[in-house]
Amino acid sequence: MSSKNRTRRTTTRNIRFPNQMIEQINIALDLKGSGNFSAWVIEACRRRLSTESSGMNYIIK
């Protein structure tokens, strides 16, 4: 289920976020001093996968 834009190690996916969540993420990025939305979302996904991985073999890099 990947989209057309594919590089060697990443895949572009289009997802929808609630507007309020986007605003909250942008505020968090501003407070941190980092404007990298993709990196923030990737880190959040890694954290979620690590908390749900008990008993499962996820590869998180």
Secondary structure, DSSP 8 states (H G I E B T S, - for coil): ---S-B-SS-B-------HHHHHHHHHHHHHHT---HHHHHHHHHHHHHHHH-TTS-----
